[in-house]
Amino acid sequence: PAALLDEARAAPEWQDNNIVKHIREGDWLLAYQADRLSDRPSLQPIQDWLRAAHGHIAKLPRGAAPWHTDTILSCLYSAVCRHVLMHMGPYVASHASPLVKGLALATLQFFGNVPSGVLNWELAKKEGFDRQPSLCAGLPHFSTGYMRNWGRDTFIALRGCLLLTGRYQEARDTILAYAAVVRHGLIPNLLDSSNNPRYNARDATWFFMQSIQDYCTMAPEGTGILSAPLRLRFPVSGWQEKGVDLPKVGCLADVMQVILQAHAAGISFREWNAGKQIDEHMRDPGFNVIAGVNGEGFVYGGNTLNCGTWMDKMGSSDKAANRGLPATPRDGADVEIVGLAKSTVRWLASLKEYPYDGVQLRADRSMSFGSWSRLLEVSFERWFWIPEDGKAEHCEMKMVNKAGIYKDVVGCAQPWCDYQHRPNCFIAMAVAPEMFTASRALVALENGEDLLGPLGMSTLDPSDLAYRGDYHNDDDGVDKHTAQGWNYHQGPEWVWPLGYYLRARFHFMCGKDASPEDQHHAVATVMRVLRHHRHHLWGNPWRSLPELTNSHGAYCGHSCPAQAWSVGTLLDALHTVQTGVDPKSPLASPVHVRSNALRAANGGDHHGAAVPNGGGVAPTAAFAPPKRAPAP
């Protein structure tokens, strides 16, 4: 109730606020808060304290009850926040920034024990359903049941939500739980407590591989997780392609090699239980899943009737004739998947602890990880860069709406879709910057400003003919482009890609020849973009960041108001900025970074000038005794 009490405290007429009226009419709030702790024996002292407080307040005049209830709950919340933040790892604990701490606290609401949404149902039956916590995608729509755990969302959010907050064991358990249900060389899109997982996402597996790399470089255990024992729920013998030799699985490293080898040899299968029982909208060919590696080293896949990346909206309107048609199939080689694969093979090529050297290709050829990595560096810009001068070997310039950007896809069946300006290339820039020429990357990042909204990034350039910036999932109209929310990824502004954009922007603005002044400018540039997020984080009752907004940051009623990957990727971006400056530079001082960069986030630019509408003030209840209405 802390957010509601903050809201009441800020209201002009404290006594007329709804929660104040409710507390005045009865002491249910304190009793409810105490009763919620009954299944947590370790919190017994707090429960006893709340019940004692409840007993005292019950004896007070009713007009005094709201003020004292607010004092008790807000101060308890403040103490809990301080305690939690002190145990959230060195990055969070060492930064006084309200934005860092607010994002870190927001991660708590996504990870927890939900009996209907455990990671592994069979294990939960043996060990208890309160010992299988999981990271949900968002609230409230993805809080329980089979919709709670999404592979893609989990591993985009994991670095910020679990690793940066010091929850290494939780991150480890999550990685190993998904690894145990790898099938066809893919992790599930929907986990469904490992009972009926669905394998229709081509990108989730590569975010998973990136998360393993992040864990190995950030967690104290390091690469020790690679030898963690594993047994696949669905043995390789039950699904491997004929003529493809996949390794025997005994540990996490073996599972990783199964993924890499399956992609190198080619993945082709029909979804298990294909039909309306798993997707009431998809047309029959959409259940056929393919993925592989082409001659340029690019991971590719998909078809025109499925949507295997995060831009996964399937049409569902008969009236508008878009049922069974993906709005954004993105079949071909998707730029972010290429970048994530590059990051993976670059890392493995230098990792002595990994027991494999490369992959076996069809036609009895092999390719080392180092060779695969070098091939991608040679091939990437030749195929993906859209030059401003119109001179490109692999560009149909008549289809180009905007130059000076990187293609979103290579090889889409609808060829104009290759050239659409979307934020996906910035994911590749953040995880595999070595594929990009710095001067070109900076041009693309500057052009990326056309996608920036107050909180997120437009999923399609507003100048594109297909752009539709406002998402309404209940639209029952006849316009194919918007009916039943078909434009989910055709313009609405999603928050999570912004984290990768800011990481990429900071990296390329702080190149190897960057001066302290360049670094200063890079920090301030990134932090200015975040000035609205602090205001939103503390100004809404969820104390979180949304899944998306409509055009120009407008509220979207069909978006989750709290989304794990939105919070996780922005916390990660802050970490990149605050730890990524040259150690020899004065800017490396946490005080310097905090005082200059966060001034920008709080409403001032890097020269200290005021920025209009530049952020709010964090509620004092979060970190200190709150300001009170006058005591009755």
C-alpha positions as CSV (number, residue, x, y, z in Angstrom):
1,P,0.0,0.0,0.0
2,A,3.0,2.3,0.1
3,A,2.2,3.8,-3.3
4,L,-1.4,4.5,-2.4
5,L,-0.3,6.1,0.8
6,D,2.2,8.3,-1.1
7,E,-0.6,9.3,-3.4
8,A,-2.9,10.1,-0.5
9,R,-0.2,12.1,1.3
10,A,0.3,14.3,-1.8
11,A,-3.4,15.0,-2.3
12,P,-4.6,18.5,-1.4
13,E,-7.4,17.1,0.8
14,W,-5.8,14.2,2.8
15,Q,-9.0,13.3,4.6
16,D,-11.0,12.9,1.4
17,N,-8.7,10.3,-0.2
18,N,-10.3,6.9,-0.7
19,I,-7.7,4.9,1.2
20,V,-7.8,7.3,4.1
21,K,-11.6,7.0,4.2
22,H,-11.3,3.2,4.2
23,I,-8.7,3.2,7.1
24,R,-10.9,5.6,9.0
25,E,-13.8,3.1,8.7
26,G,-11.8,0.1,9.9
27,D,-8.4,-1.3,10.7
28,W,-8.4,-3.9,7.9
29,L,-5.2,-2.6,6.2
30,L,-2.8,-3.4,9.0
31,A,-4.6,-6.7,9.7
32,Y,-4.3,-7.7,6.1
33,Q,-0.6,-6.8,5.9
34,A,0.1,-8.9,9.0
35,D,-1.9,-11.9,7.8
36,R,0.0,-12.0,4.5
37,L,3.1,-13.0,6.4
38,S,1.6,-16.1,7.9
39,D,3.3,-18.5,5.5
40,R,6.7,-16.9,6.0
41,P,8.2,-18.1,9.4
42,S,11.3,-16.0,9.0
43,L,9.1,-12.9,9.1
44,Q,7.4,-13.8,12.3
45,P,8.9,-10.8,14.2
46,I,7.6,-8.4,11.7
47,Q,4.2,-10.0,11.8
48,D,4.1,-9.8,15.5
49,W,5.1,-6.1,15.4
50,L,2.3,-5.3,12.9
51,R,-0.3,-7.1,15.0
52,A,0.8,-5.2,18.1
53,A,0.6,-1.9,16.1
54,H,-2.9,-3.0,14.9
55,G,-4.0,-3.5,18.5
56,H,-2.8,0.0,19.5
57,I,-4.4,1.8,16.5
58,A,-7.7,0.0,17.1
59,K,-7.9,1.9,20.4
60,L,-7.4,5.4,18.8
61,P,-10.1,7.8,17.7
62,R,-11.1,6.9,14.1
63,G,-9.9,10.3,12.8
64,A,-6.4,9.6,14.0
65,A,-6.2,6.0,12.6
66,P,-5.1,6.9,9.0
67,W,-2.3,9.2,10.1
68,H,-0.8,6.5,12.4
69,T,-1.4,3.7,9.9
70,D,0.5,5.7,7.3
71,T,3.4,6.3,9.7
72,I,3.7,2.6,10.6
73,L,3.5,1.2,7.1
74,S,5.6,3.9,5.3
75,C,8.4,3.7,7.9
76,L,8.3,-0.1,7.7
77,Y,8.5,0.1,3.9
78,S,11.4,2.5,4.1
79,A,13.3,0.1,6.4
80,V,12.6,-2.9,4.2
81,C,13.8,-0.9,1.2
82,R,17.1,0.0,2.9
83,H,17.7,-3.5,4.0
84,V,17.0,-5.0,0.6
85,L,19.2,-2.5,-1.3
86,M,22.1,-3.2,1.1
87,H,22.0,-6.9,0.0
88,M,21.6,-6.3,-3.8
89,G,25.2,-6.7,-4.8
90,P,28.0,-4.1,-5.0
91,Y,26.6,-2.1,-7.9
92,V,23.2,-1.3,-6.4
93,A,24.5,-1.0,-2.8
94,S,27.2,1.5,-3.8
95,H,25.1,3.9,-5.7
96,A,23.0,6.6,-4.0
97,S,21.1,7.4,-7.2
98,P,17.3,7.2,-6.7
99,L,16.9,6.0,-10.3
100,V,19.3,3.0,-9.7
101,K,17.6,2.2,-6.5
102,G,14.1,2.7,-7.8
103,L,14.8,0.3,-10.7
104,A,16.5,-2.2,-8.4
105,L,13.4,-2.2,-6.1
106,A,11.1,-2.6,-9.1
107,T,12.8,-5.9,-10.0
108,L,11.5,-7.4,-6.8
109,Q,7.9,-7.6,-7.9
110,F,8.7,-9.9,-10.8
111,F,10.6,-12.6,-9.0
112,G,8.8,-14.8,-6.5
113,N,7.0,-18.0,-5.7
114,V,3.7,-18.5,-7.6
115,P,2.5,-22.1,-7.2
116,S,0.7,-22.0,-10.6
117,G,3.8,-20.8,-12.4
118,V,6.8,-22.7,-11.2
119,L,9.8,-23.5,-13.3
120,N,9.5,-27.2,-13.1
121,W,6.2,-28.8,-12.0
122,E,7.6,-32.3,-11.2
123,L,10.4,-30.8,-9.1
124,A,8.0,-28.6,-7.3
125,K,5.9,-31.6,-6.4
126,K,8.9,-33.2,-4.7
127,E,10.5,-30.1,-3.1
128,G,7.5,-27.9,-2.6
129,F,5.8,-25.2,-4.7
130,D,7.2,-22.5,-2.5
131,R,10.7,-23.5,-3.5
132,Q,10.4,-22.8,-7.3
133,P,10.4,-19.0,-7.7
134,S,10.4,-17.7,-11.2
135,L,10.8,-14.4,-13.1
136,C,7.5,-13.3,-14.6
137,A,7.3,-11.3,-17.8
138,G,5.0,-8.6,-16.5
139,L,2.2,-7.5,-14.3
140,P,-0.7,-8.1,-14.0
141,H,-1.2,-9.9,-17.3
142,F,1.7,-12.4,-16.9
143,S,1.6,-13.1,-13.2
144,T,0.2,-16.6,-12.9
145,G,-0.3,-19.9,-14.7
146,Y,1.2,-20.9,-18.0
147,M,1.5,-17.3,-19.1
148,R,3.9,-16.4,-16.3
149,N,7.2,-17.7,-17.7
150,W,8.4,-16.7,-21.2
151,G,11.8,-17.7,-22.3
152,R,12.5,-14.6,-24.4
153,D,11.3,-12.2,-21.7
154,T,13.2,-14.0,-19.0
155,F,16.6,-13.9,-20.6
156,I,16.3,-10.3,-21.8
157,A,15.4,-9.3,-18.3
158,L,17.8,-11.6,-16.4
159,R,21.0,-9.6,-16.6
160,G,19.4,-6.5,-15.1
161,C,16.8,-8.0,-12.8
162,L,18.9,-10.8,-11.3
163,L,22.6,-10.5,-12.0
164,L,23.0,-6.8,-11.4
165,T,21.0,-7.1,-8.2
166,G,23.2,-9.8,-6.9
167,R,20.7,-12.7,-7.1
168,Y,23.2,-15.1,-8.6
169,Q,21.6,-18.3,-7.3
170,E,18.3,-17.3,-8.7
171,A,19.8,-16.5,-12.1
172,R,21.6,-19.9,-12.0
173,D,18.5,-21.8,-11.2
174,T,16.6,-20.1,-14.0
175,I,19.3,-20.8,-16.6
176,L,19.4,-24.5,-15.6
177,A,15.6,-24.9,-15.5
178,Y,15.3,-23.7,-19.1
179,A,18.4,-25.6,-20.2
180,A,16.7,-28.8,-19.0
181,V,13.9,-28.4,-21.5
182,V,15.8,-27.6,-24.7
183,R,14.3,-29.4,-27.6
184,H,15.1,-29.2,-31.3
185,G,18.0,-26.9,-30.3
186,L,15.6,-24.3,-28.9
187,I,14.5,-23.2,-25.5
188,P,10.8,-22.7,-25.0
189,N,9.0,-19.5,-25.8
190,L,6.3,-20.4,-23.2
191,L,7.7,-22.6,-20.4
192,D,4.4,-23.7,-18.8
193,S,6.1,-25.1,-15.7
194,S,8.1,-27.5,-18.1
195,N,4.9,-29.4,-18.7
196,N,3.8,-28.3,-22.2
197,P,6.5,-25.9,-23.4
198,R,6.1,-24.3,-26.8
199,Y,9.0,-24.0,-29.1
200,N,8.0,-21.3,-31.5
201,A,10.6,-18.6,-30.8
202,R,13.8,-18.3,-32.8
203,D,15.3,-15.5,-30.8
204,A,14.7,-16.7,-27.2
205,T,17.5,-19.3,-27.5
206,W,20.1,-16.6,-28.4
207,F,19.1,-14.4,-25.5
208,F,19.5,-17.5,-23.3
209,M,23.0,-18.1,-24.7
210,Q,23.8,-14.4,-24.0
211,S,22.5,-14.8,-20.4
212,I,24.9,-17.7,-19.9
213,Q,27.8,-15.6,-21.0
214,D,26.6,-12.7,-18.7
215,Y,26.3,-15.1,-15.8
216,C,29.9,-16.5,-16.4
217,T,31.3,-12.9,-16.5
218,M,29.3,-11.4,-13.6
219,A,28.6,-14.1,-11.1
220,P,31.2,-15.2,-8.5
221,E,30.9,-18.8,-9.8
222,G,32.1,-17.8,-13.2
223,T,32.3,-20.5,-15.8
224,G,31.7,-23.2,-13.1
225,I,28.1,-23.2,-14.2
226,L,29.1,-24.8,-17.5
227,S,29.8,-28.1,-15.8
228,A,26.6,-28.1,-13.8
229,P,24.9,-31.5,-14.2
230,L,21.9,-31.6,-16.4
231,R,19.4,-34.1,-17.7
232,L,17.1,-33.2,-20.6
233,R,13.4,-33.6,-20.0
234,F,13.1,-34.4,-23.7
235,P,16.0,-36.6,-24.7
236,V,17.9,-35.8,-27.9
237,S,17.1,-39.2,-29.3
238,G,13.4,-38.3,-29.5
239,W,13.7,-35.3,-31.7
240,Q,17.1,-35.0,-33.4
241,E,17.2,-34.8,-37.2
242,K,18.4,-37.8,-39.2
243,G,22.1,-37.6,-40.1
244,V,22.8,-35.0,-37.4
245,D,25.2,-36.0,-34.7
246,L,24.4,-34.1,-31.5
247,P,26.5,-34.5,-28.3
248,K,25.4,-36.5,-25.4
249,V,24.0,-34.2,-22.6
250,G,25.5,-34.4,-19.1
251,C,26.0,-30.7,-18.2
252,L,25.1,-27.2,-19.3
253,A,28.0,-26.9,-21.8
254,D,26.7,-30.0,-23.6
255,V,23.2,-28.3,-23.9
256,M,24.9,-25.2,-25.3
257,Q,26.6,-27.3,-27.9
258,V,23.4,-29.1,-28.8
259,I,21.9,-25.7,-29.5
260,L,24.8,-24.6,-31.7
261,Q,25.1,-27.9,-33.5
262,A,21.4,-28.1,-34.2
263,H,21.4,-24.6,-35.7
264,A,24.5,-25.4,-37.8
265,A,23.0,-28.6,-39.2
266,G,19.6,-27.0,-39.7
267,I,16.4,-27.2,-37.6
268,S,13.1,-28.2,-39.1
269,F,10.1,-29.6,-37.2
270,R,6.4,-29.2,-36.8
271,E,5.3,-27.8,-33.4
272,W,4.2,-30.4,-30.9
273,N,0.3,-30.6,-30.7
274,A,0.1,-28.2,-33.6
275,G,-3.4,-26.8,-34.1
276,K,-6.0,-24.7,-32.4
277,Q,-5.3,-26.3,-29.0
278,I,-2.0,-24.3,-28.8
279,D,-2.8,-21.4,-31.1
280,E,-6.4,-20.6,-32.2
281,H,-5.3,-18.0,-34.7
282,M,-2.3,-19.5,-36.5
283,R,-2.7,-21.0,-40.0
284,D,-1.4,-24.5,-40.5
285,P,1.9,-23.7,-42.2
286,G,2.8,-21.4,-39.3
287,F,3.3,-24.4,-37.1
288,N,6.3,-25.4,-39.2
289,V,9.5,-24.2,-37.6
290,I,12.8,-23.8,-39.4
291,A,16.2,-22.3,-38.4
292,G,19.7,-22.6,-39.6
293,V,23.0,-21.0,-40.5
294,N,23.6,-19.7,-44.0
295,G,26.8,-19.3,-46.0
296,E,27.5,-15.9,-44.5
297,G,27.3,-17.2,-40.9
298,F,23.9,-15.6,-40.3
299,V,21.4,-17.5,-38.2
300,Y,18.1,-17.4,-40.2
301,G,14.6,-19.0,-40.0
302,G,10.9,-18.5,-40.0
303,N,8.2,-18.2,-42.7
304,T,5.5,-15.8,-43.7
305,L,2.9,-17.4,-41.5
306,N,4.7,-17.4,-38.2
307,C,6.4,-14.8,-36.1
308,G,9.4,-16.3,-34.3
309,T,10.9,-13.1,-32.8
310,W,9.8,-10.8,-30.1
311,M,7.7,-8.9,-32.7
312,D,5.2,-11.7,-32.6
313,K,1.7,-10.3,-33.1
314,M,-0.6,-12.8,-34.9
315,G,-3.7,-11.4,-36.5
316,S,-7.0,-12.5,-34.9
317,S,-9.8,-10.5,-36.7
318,D,-12.1,-12.1,-39.1
319,K,-13.9,-8.8,-39.7
320,A,-10.6,-7.1,-40.9
321,A,-9.3,-10.2,-42.6
322,N,-6.0,-10.4,-40.6
323,R,-6.7,-13.7,-38.7
324,G,-3.7,-16.0,-39.0
325,L,-1.5,-13.4,-40.6
326,P,1.6,-12.2,-38.6
327,A,1.9,-8.4,-38.7
328,T,5.7,-8.8,-38.5
329,P,6.9,-12.3,-39.6
330,R,10.5,-11.1,-39.9
331,D,11.5,-14.4,-41.7
332,G,15.1,-14.5,-42.7
333,A,18.2,-13.4,-40.8
334,D,17.1,-11.0,-38.1
335,V,19.7,-8.5,-37.1
336,E,19.5,-9.0,-33.4
337,I,19.8,-12.8,-33.7
338,V,22.8,-12.4,-35.9
339,G,24.3,-10.1,-33.2
340,L,23.6,-12.4,-30.3
341,A,25.0,-15.4,-32.2
342,K,28.2,-13.3,-32.9
343,S,28.5,-12.5,-29.3
344,T,28.2,-16.2,-28.4
345,V,30.7,-17.6,-30.8
346,R,33.2,-14.8,-30.1
347,W,33.0,-15.7,-26.4
348,L,33.3,-19.4,-26.9
349,A,36.2,-19.0,-29.3
350,S,38.3,-17.6,-26.4
351,L,36.9,-19.8,-23.6
352,K,39.3,-22.5,-22.5
353,E,36.7,-24.0,-20.1
354,Y,34.3,-24.8,-23.0
355,P,35.0,-28.4,-24.2
356,Y,34.0,-27.9,-27.8
357,D,35.9,-26.1,-30.6
358,G,33.2,-25.5,-33.1
359,V,30.3,-27.1,-35.1
360,Q,29.9,-29.7,-37.8
361,L,28.2,-28.4,-40.9
362,R,26.3,-30.4,-43.5
363,A,28.4,-31.9,-46.3
364,D,31.0,-33.1,-43.8
365,R,32.5,-29.7,-43.2
366,S,33.3,-28.2,-39.8
367,M,33.6,-24.6,-38.6
368,S,35.5,-23.5,-35.5
369,F,33.9,-20.8,-33.3
370,G,36.7,-18.5,-34.3
371,S,36.1,-19.0,-38.0
372,W,32.4,-18.4,-37.5
373,S,33.1,-15.2,-35.6
374,R,35.5,-13.9,-38.3
375,L,33.0,-14.8,-41.0
376,L,30.3,-12.7,-39.4
377,E,32.6,-9.7,-39.1
378,V,33.4,-9.9,-42.8
379,S,29.8,-10.5,-43.9
380,F,27.7,-8.3,-41.6
381,E,28.0,-4.8,-42.9
382,R,28.2,-6.0,-46.5
383,W,24.7,-7.4,-46.2
384,F,23.1,-5.2,-43.5
385,W,24.4,-1.6,-44.0
386,I,22.2,0.7,-46.0
387,P,24.5,3.5,-47.2
388,E,23.5,7.1,-47.6
389,D,25.3,7.3,-51.0
390,G,23.2,4.5,-52.5
391,K,26.2,2.4,-53.3
392,A,25.8,-1.0,-51.8
393,E,26.3,-4.5,-53.1
394,H,23.3,-6.0,-51.4
395,C,20.7,-3.2,-51.3
396,E,17.7,-2.6,-53.5
397,M,17.7,1.2,-53.1
398,K,14.2,1.6,-54.6
399,M,12.9,-0.1,-51.5
400,V,14.9,2.1,-49.1
401,N,12.8,4.5,-47.0
402,K,15.7,5.7,-44.9
403,A,19.4,5.3,-45.5
404,G,22.2,5.5,-42.9
405,I,20.7,2.6,-41.0
406,Y,21.1,-1.1,-40.7
407,K,18.6,-3.5,-42.2
408,D,16.2,-5.1,-39.8
409,V,16.3,-8.5,-41.6
410,V,18.1,-10.0,-44.6
411,G,16.1,-12.4,-46.8
412,C,12.5,-11.6,-45.8
413,A,10.0,-13.1,-48.2
414,Q,8.4,-9.6,-48.3
415,P,11.7,-7.9,-49.4
416,W,10.7,-4.3,-48.4
417,C,10.6,-5.5,-44.8
418,D,14.4,-6.0,-44.8
419,Y,14.7,-2.2,-45.1
420,Q,12.3,-1.1,-42.4
421,H,13.8,1.1,-39.7
422,R,13.3,-0.6,-36.4
423,P,15.3,-0.6,-33.1
424,N,16.5,-4.2,-33.4
425,C,20.0,-3.4,-34.8
426,F,20.8,-1.6,-31.5
427,I,20.6,-5.0,-29.7
428,A,23.3,-6.3,-32.0
429,M,25.4,-3.2,-31.5
430,A,25.2,-3.6,-27.7
431,V,26.3,-7.3,-27.6
432,A,28.6,-7.5,-30.6
433,P,30.0,-4.0,-31.3
434,E,32.9,-5.5,-33.2
435,M,30.7,-6.2,-36.2
436,F,30.1,-2.4,-36.7
437,T,32.3,0.3,-38.2
438,A,32.2,3.0,-35.6
439,S,31.4,5.9,-38.1
440,R,28.5,4.0,-39.5
441,A,27.2,2.9,-36.1
442,L,27.2,6.6,-35.0
443,V,25.2,7.6,-38.0
444,A,22.7,4.8,-37.3
445,L,22.5,5.8,-33.7
446,E,21.8,9.4,-34.6
447,N,19.1,8.2,-37.0
448,G,17.8,6.1,-34.2
449,E,16.7,9.3,-32.5
450,D,13.8,9.3,-34.9
451,L,12.5,6.2,-33.0
452,L,12.8,7.7,-29.5
453,G,9.7,8.5,-27.4
454,P,9.6,9.8,-23.9
455,L,9.8,6.3,-22.4
456,G,10.5,3.8,-25.2
457,M,11.4,3.4,-28.8
458,S,9.0,3.2,-31.7
459,T,8.9,-0.2,-33.1
460,L,8.7,1.3,-36.6
461,D,9.9,4.6,-38.0
462,P,7.0,7.1,-38.1
463,S,7.8,7.8,-41.8
464,D,7.1,4.2,-42.8
465,L,3.8,3.7,-44.6
466,A,3.0,0.8,-42.3
467,Y,3.4,2.9,-39.1
468,R,0.5,2.8,-36.7
469,G,1.6,4.2,-33.4
470,D,-1.4,3.6,-31.1
471,Y,-2.2,0.0,-29.9
472,H,-5.7,-1.0,-28.9
473,N,-6.1,-4.7,-28.5
474,D,-9.9,-4.4,-28.4
475,D,-10.2,-2.6,-31.7
476,D,-13.0,-4.4,-33.4
477,G,-12.9,-2.3,-36.6
478,V,-12.3,-3.2,-40.2
479,D,-8.9,-1.7,-40.7
480,K,-6.5,-4.6,-41.1
481,H,-3.6,-2.6,-39.9
482,T,-5.0,-2.0,-36.4
483,A,-7.9,-4.5,-35.8
484,Q,-7.4,-6.5,-32.7
485,G,-4.1,-4.8,-32.1
486,W,-2.4,-6.0,-35.3
487,N,0.0,-3.0,-35.0
488,Y,1.4,-4.1,-31.7
489,H,4.9,-3.8,-33.2
490,Q,4.2,-1.3,-36.0
491,G,4.9,1.9,-34.1
492,P,4.0,1.7,-30.4
493,E,6.9,2.6,-28.2
494,W,8.4,-0.3,-26.3
495,V,10.6,0.4,-23.4
496,W,13.1,-2.5,-23.3
497,P,14.9,-1.8,-26.6
498,L,15.9,1.6,-25.2
499,G,18.3,-0.1,-22.8
500,Y,20.2,-1.7,-25.6
501,Y,20.1,1.6,-27.6
502,L,21.6,3.5,-24.7
503,R,24.3,0.8,-24.1
504,A,25.3,1.0,-27.8
505,R,25.2,4.8,-27.9
506,F,27.5,5.0,-24.9
507,H,29.9,2.5,-26.3
508,F,30.3,4.2,-29.7
509,M,30.4,7.7,-28.2
510,C,33.2,6.5,-25.9
511,G,35.5,5.0,-28.4
512,K,39.1,4.2,-27.8
513,D,40.2,7.8,-28.7
514,A,37.5,9.5,-26.6
515,S,38.6,12.4,-24.4
516,P,37.2,13.0,-20.9
517,E,35.0,15.6,-22.5
518,D,33.7,13.1,-25.0
519,Q,33.0,10.7,-22.2
520,H,31.3,13.4,-20.2
521,H,29.1,14.3,-23.2
522,A,28.3,10.6,-23.7
523,V,27.2,10.2,-20.1
524,A,25.0,13.3,-20.2
525,T,23.5,12.3,-23.6
526,V,22.4,8.9,-22.3
527,M,21.2,10.2,-19.0
528,R,19.1,12.9,-20.5
529,V,17.1,10.3,-22.4
530,L,16.3,8.7,-19.0
531,R,14.9,11.9,-17.4
532,H,11.3,10.9,-17.9
533,H,11.8,7.4,-16.5
534,R,12.6,8.5,-13.0
535,H,9.4,10.6,-13.0
536,H,7.3,7.7,-14.3
537,L,9.0,5.2,-11.9
538,W,7.9,7.2,-8.8
539,G,4.8,8.7,-10.2
540,N,2.7,5.6,-10.8
541,P,1.2,3.1,-8.3
542,W,3.2,0.2,-9.7
543,R,6.5,1.9,-9.0
544,S,7.7,0.3,-12.2
545,L,8.1,0.9,-16.0
546,P,5.5,-0.3,-18.5
547,E,5.7,-2.7,-21.4
548,L,5.0,0.0,-23.9
549,T,3.3,3.3,-24.5
550,N,1.4,4.6,-27.5
551,S,2.8,7.2,-29.8
552,H,4.6,10.1,-28.2
553,G,4.6,8.4,-24.8
554,A,0.8,8.3,-24.5
555,Y,-0.7,5.9,-22.0
556,C,-1.6,2.5,-23.4
557,G,-4.4,0.7,-21.5
558,H,-3.6,-2.7,-23.0
559,S,0.1,-2.6,-21.9
560,C,1.4,-4.2,-18.7
561,P,2.1,-1.3,-16.4
562,A,5.0,-3.2,-14.9
563,Q,7.3,-5.2,-17.2
564,A,10.5,-7.1,-16.2
565,W,12.5,-6.5,-19.3
566,S,11.7,-2.8,-19.3
567,V,13.2,-2.4,-15.8
568,G,16.0,-4.9,-16.4
569,T,17.4,-3.4,-19.6
570,L,17.4,0.2,-18.3
571,L,19.1,-0.8,-15.0
572,D,21.7,-2.5,-17.2
573,A,22.1,0.7,-19.3
574,L,22.7,2.7,-16.2
575,H,25.3,0.2,-15.0
576,T,27.0,0.5,-18.4
577,V,27.2,4.3,-18.1
578,Q,28.2,4.4,-14.5
579,T,30.9,1.7,-14.8
580,G,32.0,2.1,-18.4
581,V,34.1,5.2,-18.4
582,D,37.9,5.1,-18.6
583,P,39.2,4.3,-15.1
584,K,41.9,6.9,-15.7
585,S,39.4,9.6,-16.3
586,P,38.1,11.8,-13.5
587,L,34.7,10.8,-14.8
588,A,35.3,7.3,-13.4
589,S,34.7,8.6,-9.9
590,P,31.2,7.5,-8.9
591,V,30.6,10.9,-7.4
592,H,31.4,12.6,-10.6
593,V,29.3,10.3,-12.7
594,R,26.4,10.6,-10.3
595,S,26.5,14.3,-9.9
596,N,26.8,15.2,-13.6
597,A,24.9,12.4,-15.3
598,L,22.1,12.1,-12.8
599,R,21.6,15.9,-12.9
600,A,20.6,15.3,-16.5
601,A,18.2,12.5,-15.6
602,N,16.7,14.6,-12.9
603,G,15.9,17.5,-15.3
604,G,19.1,19.3,-16.0
605,D,21.5,19.0,-19.0
606,H,25.2,18.3,-18.6
607,H,25.8,22.0,-18.2
608,G,23.3,22.2,-15.4
609,A,20.6,23.9,-17.4
610,A,17.0,23.0,-16.7
611,V,15.2,20.7,-19.1
612,P,11.5,21.3,-19.5
613,N,9.3,18.5,-17.9
614,G,12.5,16.8,-16.8
615,G,11.6,14.2,-14.2
616,G,10.1,14.1,-10.8
617,V,11.1,13.6,-7.2
618,A,11.2,10.2,-5.7
619,P,8.7,9.7,-2.8
620,T,10.5,10.2,0.5
621,A,8.7,7.2,1.8
622,A,11.0,4.9,-0.1
623,F,14.2,5.9,1.7
624,A,13.4,8.2,4.7
625,P,10.5,8.9,7.0
626,P,7.8,10.4,4.8
627,K,6.4,13.9,5.0
628,R,3.1,13.8,6.8
629,A,-0.2,15.5,6.7
630,P,-0.8,17.4,10.0
631,A,-1.6,15.0,12.8
632,P,-5.2,15.2,13.9
